[in-house]
Every structure is written in C-alpha cells, then in structure tokens.
Amino acid sequence: MKKVEVKVVLTLTDGYQQRFTEACLKQIAKRDNKLPEEPRKEKTA
C-alpha cells in the first residue's frame, strides 16, 4: 500500500476540537481493527 502524506490546518473551538479528535481516534481504531490478522505460528511439540 502506498502511503501519502496529508497536511491539514484546522481552527476549531474548544468543544468541537475535543469531539473532532475523539471521532478521528475512533475511526482510526475501526480501520486498525479491519486489518487482517497476522498468521499465527503453530506451536510444535
């Protein structure tokens, strides 16, 4: 996957800034949870 750098400048009110940040973090968590799991190594006895 190609990574692209995105630069954004936002001016937010205090209350909106907190809600915006929380929403962004929630979306990142959802995205991270959708990534396929790494194959698990089987234990050999």
Kinemage of the C-alpha trace (Angstrom):
@kinemage 1
@onewidth
@group {chain A} dominant
@subgroup {mainchain}
@vectorlist {calphas} color= white
{ca met a 1} P 0.000 0.000 0.000
{ca lys a 2} L 1.364 3.417 -0.911
{ca lys a 3} L 1.442 5.924 1.940
{ca val a 4} L 0.526 9.511 1.168
{ca glu a 5} L 1.364 12.450 3.420
{ca val a 6} L -1.612 14.727 4.010
{ca lys a 7} L -1.203 18.139 5.628
{ca val a 8} L -4.308 19.786 7.079
{ca val a 9} L -4.725 23.011 9.051
{ca leu a 10} L -7.890 23.363 11.143
{ca thr a 11} L -9.035 26.065 13.529
{ca leu a 12} L -11.532 24.610 15.984
{ca thr a 13} L -13.439 25.804 19.042
{ca asp a 14} L -12.544 24.053 22.293
{ca gly a 15} L -15.636 21.829 22.440
{ca tyr a 16} L -15.531 20.931 18.762
{ca gln a 17} L -11.819 20.176 18.907
{ca gln a 18} L -12.391 17.522 21.577
{ca arg a 19} L -15.284 15.906 19.667
{ca phe a 20} L -13.354 16.014 16.388
{ca thr a 21} L -10.281 14.400 17.966
{ca glu a 22} L -12.359 11.669 19.597
{ca ala a 23} L -14.132 10.938 16.296
{ca cys a 24} L -10.803 10.728 14.451
{ca leu a 25} L -9.344 8.348 17.015
{ca lys a 26} L -12.480 6.198 16.842
{ca gln a 27} L -12.218 5.960 13.034
{ca ile a 28} L -8.529 5.038 13.263
{ca ala a 29} L -9.378 2.292 15.758
{ca lys a 30} L -12.073 0.934 13.423
{ca arg a 31} L -9.638 0.985 10.494
{ca asp a 32} L -6.961 -0.807 12.504
{ca asn a 33} L -9.423 -3.480 13.606
{ca lys a 34} L -10.316 -4.229 9.970
{ca leu a 35} L -6.753 -5.134 9.033
{ca pro a 36} L -6.260 -8.880 8.545
{ca glu a 37} L -4.614 -10.616 11.446
{ca glu a 38} L -1.075 -11.831 11.074
{ca pro a 39} L -0.888 -15.596 10.592
{ca arg a 40} L -0.494 -17.346 13.903
{ca lys a 41} L 2.535 -19.564 14.337
{ca glu a 42} L 1.646 -23.113 15.270
{ca lys a 43} L 3.456 -24.477 18.286
{ca thr a 44} L 5.437 -27.615 17.589
{ca ala a 45} L 5.941 -30.047 20.442
